[in-house]
Amino acid sequence: MAAKQGKSTRQENFANSKRHVTSYDVARHAGVSQSAVSRCFKPGASVSKKMRQRVMDAVKELGYQPNAIARGLITRRSNMVAVIVSNLNFYPEVVSELSARFTERGVHVLLFTLDHESDVSRTLDQVWQYQVDGVIVAAHLSDEEIQTFRERDVPLVFYNRSYTDLPVSSVSCDQVEGERMLVTLLAQAPETQSFAIISGPRDSVVSMQRTESALSRLRELSVDDITQTFGDYGYKSGRRAVQQIIEERGSVPDAIICANDMMAFGCMDELRFHLELDVPGDVSVVGFDGVRAAGWSSFDLATIQQPVESMTEAAVSMLMDRVDNHDLPPEKRMFSGVLREGSTVRS
């Protein structure tokens, strides 16, 4: 009974105290060292089950809450990383995967979104204010902006952006080969001679790579009936692009190549519900990315499935390796996409 009263008294004393409970208080209360307390709050640290239980019991009794800012001052890390993305139509799935993997490592994520890739310079001014340990960027950076990362000694990994002429770390899907597979699939379909391409924003490097690859493959196949227009990666722009294509051509093409799945969804709905055409009976449609909705029965879109889980794990591992060791050389990893044939191409 006396022991319980003693414990209750200690809890009341801490609760009534104006000062914060510290790791030293926890260590003394649990009868362990401060380093043992620190290890209990460090993901992946080696701590015995018995030791962890003693520390966690003390934490609960005293109401201790670790101070991330203080820990950052000691380790000289903010324990935060920034993720910059420019295409939220696709990247919610990517951001979710990145966040889960960073959380497993006890790292917090600051998300910065761009309406246009050209807005990235203003976003970087905000990023620097947070003293992040590293950055993953799904947008294009200029040579000068990349140099700023080197000057600040902040590790950088590009997601789905490849720089063949610069020594930077990157994780990407093979846009070129993926687009070639889609064009080949379309070209093999019966009665397919005229094509239209709905590209993404003019400042999107990924869109340029996909569009140039599609055009190159069509030229190899001696196709010259090609109409090109642009969207913003969004659903509505896919619908608008169909009208622009028809106005320019004066007719509906046999196949439409969309730079991403979201525009392909808009394209299909415009064809089906406004123009009352059959997909793929009247027009074949393909996208790119392999978002979850592409597999829904209402779309069942032919597209390139990007290996998001493998790509995000690679990006996080590459970044954290360079946070731990800034001297590591740049590394580039490219993943092959998987052709998902769906039911939107004539057979």
C-alpha positions in Angstrom: 0.0 0.0 0.0 2.9 2.4 0.9 4.6 1.7 -2.4 1.4 2.6 -4.3 1.1 5.8 -2.3 4.7 6.6 -3.0 4.2 6.1 -6.8 1.0 8.3 -6.6 2.8 11.0 -4.8 5.6 11.1 -7.4 3.1 11.3 -10.2 1.3 14.2 -8.5 4.6 16.0 -7.9 5.5 15.8 -11.6 2.0 16.7 -12.7 2.0 19.8 -10.4 5.5 20.8 -11.4 5.8 23.6 -13.9 8.8 22.1 -15.5 8.7 19.5 -18.3 9.6 16.0 -17.5 13.0 15.2 -19.0 14.7 12.0 -20.2 16.9 12.4 -17.1 13.8 12.1 -14.9 12.7 9.0 -16.8 16.1 7.4 -16.5 16.3 8.1 -12.8 12.8 6.8 -12.2 13.4 3.6 -14.2 16.9 3.1 -12.8 18.6 3.1 -16.2 21.0 5.4 -18.1 19.9 8.3 -20.2 21.3 6.6 -23.3 19.0 3.6 -22.6 16.0 6.0 -22.6 17.2 7.5 -25.9 17.6 4.1 -27.5 14.0 3.3 -26.6 12.8 6.2 -28.8 15.2 5.6 -31.7 13.7 3.4 -34.4 15.7 0.3 -35.0 17.9 0.7 -31.9 18.9 -2.4 -30.0 17.0 -2.5 -26.7 16.1 -5.6 -24.7 12.4 -6.2 -24.1 12.8 -6.0 -20.3 14.7 -2.7 -20.6 12.1 -1.2 -23.0 9.3 -2.2 -20.6 11.0 -0.5 -17.6 11.5 2.7 -19.6 8.0 2.7 -21.0 6.5 2.2 -17.6 8.4 5.2 -16.3 7.4 7.2 -19.3 3.7 6.5 -18.7 3.9 7.2 -15.0 5.7 10.5 -15.4 3.9 11.6 -18.6 7.1 12.1 -20.5 7.0 13.3 -24.1 10.3 13.3 -26.2 11.3 16.7 -27.4 12.1 16.4 -31.1 13.6 19.8 -31.3 16.0 19.2 -28.5 16.9 15.8 -30.0 17.6 17.6 -33.3 20.0 20.0 -31.6 22.0 17.0 -30.2 22.1 15.0 -33.4 22.3 18.0 -35.7 19.4 16.7 -37.6 15.9 18.0 -37.9 14.6 14.4 -38.5 12.5 15.9 -41.3 12.6 15.5 -45.1 10.9 17.4 -47.8 8.9 15.9 -50.7 8.2 18.1 -53.6 5.6 16.9 -56.2 4.1 18.5 -59.3 1.4 16.1 -60.3 -1.0 15.2 -57.5 -3.3 13.4 -59.9 -0.8 10.5 -59.8 1.3 11.3 -56.8 -1.1 10.8 -53.9 -0.3 7.1 -54.1 3.4 7.9 -54.3 3.2 10.3 -51.4 1.4 7.8 -49.3 4.1 5.2 -50.0 6.9 7.6 -49.3 5.3 8.8 -46.0 4.8 5.2 -44.8 8.4 4.3 -45.5 9.8 7.4 -43.8 7.5 6.8 -40.8 9.0 3.4 -40.5 12.4 5.1 -40.1 11.1 7.6 -37.6 11.4 10.5 -40.1 8.7 13.2 -40.6 7.7 14.4 -44.1 7.0 18.0 -45.2 5.0 17.9 -48.4 5.2 20.7 -51.0 3.0 20.7 -54.1 3.4 22.6 -57.3 0.7 23.7 -59.8 3.4 23.9 -62.4 7.0 22.6 -62.5 8.2 26.1 -63.2 7.0 27.1 -59.7 9.7 25.1 -58.0 12.1 27.9 -57.3 9.6 29.6 -55.0 9.0 26.3 -53.2 12.7 25.8 -52.6 12.8 29.1 -50.8 10.3 27.7 -48.3 12.1 24.3 -48.0 15.3 26.0 -46.9 13.5 27.5 -43.9 12.9 24.1 -42.3 16.5 22.8 -42.2 15.4 19.5 -43.6 17.9 16.6 -43.7 17.1 15.7 -47.3 14.7 16.2 -50.2 12.9 14.0 -52.7 11.8 16.0 -55.8 9.3 14.9 -58.4 9.8 17.9 -60.5 12.4 19.4 -62.8 15.2 21.5 -61.3 17.6 23.7 -63.2 21.4 23.3 -63.0 21.6 26.3 -60.7 18.9 24.9 -58.3 20.7 21.5 -58.2 24.0 23.3 -57.4 22.2 25.1 -54.4 21.7 21.6 -52.9 25.4 20.9 -53.2 26.3 24.2 -51.6 23.9 23.7 -48.7 25.1 20.1 -48.4 21.5 18.8 -48.5 21.1 15.3 -50.0 18.7 15.2 -53.0 17.0 12.3 -54.8 14.8 12.8 -57.9 11.7 10.7 -58.2 10.6 9.8 -61.8 13.0 12.4 -63.2 16.2 11.4 -65.0 19.2 13.5 -65.7 21.6 11.7 -68.0 24.1 14.6 -68.1 24.2 15.5 -64.4 25.7 13.6 -61.5 22.5 13.4 -59.4 20.7 10.6 -57.6 17.4 9.5 -59.2 14.7 6.8 -59.2 12.6 6.6 -62.3 10.4 4.5 -64.5 11.5 3.8 -68.1 9.2 6.3 -69.8 10.6 5.6 -73.2 10.2 1.9 -73.3 6.8 2.1 -71.6 5.5 4.5 -74.3 6.9 2.3 -77.0 5.0 -0.7 -75.7 1.7 1.3 -75.7 2.1 2.5 -79.3 3.0 -0.9 -80.5 -0.1 -2.3 -78.8 -2.2 0.3 -80.5 -0.6 -0.2 -83.9 -1.3 -3.9 -83.8 -5.0 -3.3 -83.3 -7.1 -3.7 -86.5 -8.1 -0.6 -88.5 -5.9 1.7 -86.6 -4.2 4.3 -88.9 -4.8 7.7 -87.4 -3.5 8.8 -84.0 -3.8 11.7 -81.6 -1.6 12.5 -78.6 -2.7 14.4 -75.5 0.6 15.6 -73.9 0.9 16.9 -70.4 2.0 20.5 -69.5 4.6 22.0 -71.8 7.1 22.4 -68.9 6.8 18.7 -67.8 9.9 16.7 -68.5 8.1 13.5 -68.0 5.4 14.5 -70.6 8.1 15.5 -73.1 9.8 12.1 -72.7 6.6 10.2 -73.1 5.4 12.3 -76.1 8.8 12.1 -77.9 8.9 8.4 -77.4 5.4 7.9 -78.8 6.2 10.1 -81.8 9.5 8.3 -82.4 7.7 4.9 -82.4 4.9 6.1 -84.7 7.5 7.3 -87.2 9.2 3.9 -87.1 5.9 2.4 -88.0 5.5 4.9 -90.9 2.5 6.6 -89.3 2.1 10.2 -90.4 -1.6 10.9 -89.5 -0.9 12.3 -86.0 -2.6 15.2 -84.2 -1.1 16.6 -81.0 -2.6 18.7 -78.3 -1.9 19.5 -74.6 -3.5 19.1 -71.2 -2.6 19.8 -67.6 -2.6 16.1 -66.4 -6.1 16.7 -65.0 -9.4 14.9 -65.8 -11.1 18.0 -67.3 -8.2 18.8 -69.6 -8.5 15.3 -71.0 -12.2 16.0 -71.9 -11.3 19.4 -73.5 -8.4 17.9 -75.4 -10.8 15.5 -77.2 -12.8 18.4 -78.5 -9.7 20.2 -79.6 -8.5 17.1 -81.5 -11.8 16.8 -83.3 -11.9 20.5 -84.2 -8.4 20.4 -85.6 -8.8 17.1 -87.5 -12.4 17.4 -88.5 -12.9 13.8 -87.5 -12.3 11.3 -84.6 -8.9 9.5 -84.7 -8.6 5.7 -84.5 -6.5 5.9 -81.3 -5.7 8.5 -78.6 -2.5 8.3 -76.6 -2.7 10.2 -73.3 0.4 11.2 -71.3 -1.2 10.0 -68.0 -4.2 8.0 -66.8 -6.2 10.9 -65.4 -6.4 12.6 -68.8 -7.2 9.3 -70.3 -10.2 9.0 -67.9 -11.4 12.4 -69.1 -10.8 11.5 -72.7 -12.8 8.2 -72.3 -15.8 10.0 -70.6 -15.9 12.7 -73.3 -15.9 10.1 -76.0 -18.5 7.9 -74.3 -21.0 10.3 -72.7 -20.8 13.4 -74.8 -19.9 12.1 -78.2 -21.7 8.7 -77.7 -18.8 6.8 -79.1 -17.6 3.3 -78.1 -14.3 2.8 -76.5 -12.6 0.8 -78.0 -15.0 0.0 -80.8 -14.8 3.5 -82.3 -11.6 4.8 -80.6 -8.8 3.1 -78.7 -7.4 5.0 -75.7 -4.3 4.4 -73.6 -2.8 6.2 -70.6 0.4 6.0 -68.5 1.1 5.5 -64.7 -1.2 2.7 -63.7 -3.1 4.5 -60.9 -5.6 2.3 -59.0 -8.6 3.7 -60.8 -7.2 2.4 -64.1 -8.2 -1.1 -62.9 -11.8 -0.1 -62.1 -14.4 -1.8 -64.3 -15.7 1.5 -65.6 -12.3 2.3 -67.1 -10.2 -0.9 -67.3 -7.6 1.3 -69.1 -4.7 0.1 -71.1 -1.7 1.7 -69.4 1.8 1.3 -68.1 1.8 0.2 -64.5 4.7 1.9 -62.6 6.2 -0.2 -59.7 5.4 2.4 -57.1 6.3 0.3 -54.1 9.7 -0.6 -55.4 10.4 2.9 -56.6 9.4 4.6 -53.4 11.5 2.2 -51.3 14.5 2.8 -53.5 14.0 6.6 -53.3 13.8 6.6 -49.5 16.7 4.2 -49.0 18.9 6.2 -51.4 18.1 9.5 -49.6 18.6 8.2 -46.0 21.8 6.5 -47.0 23.0 10.0 -48.1 21.7 11.6 -45.0 23.9 9.2 -43.0 26.8 9.6 -45.4 27.0 12.8 -47.5 30.1 11.5 -49.3 28.2 8.7 -51.1 28.4 9.2 -54.9 25.2 9.8 -57.0 23.2 6.7 -57.9 20.6 6.2 -60.6 18.0 3.4 -60.6 15.5 2.8 -63.4 12.6 0.5 -63.1 10.6 -1.1 -66.0 6.9 -0.5 -66.2 4.5 -3.3 -66.8 2.0 -3.2 -69.7 -1.6 -3.4 -68.5 -3.6 -4.2 -71.6 -7.1 -3.5 -70.1 -10.0 -3.4 -72.5 -9.6 0.1 -74.1 -7.7 -1.1 -77.2 -9.3 -2.8 -80.2 -8.5 -6.5 -80.4 
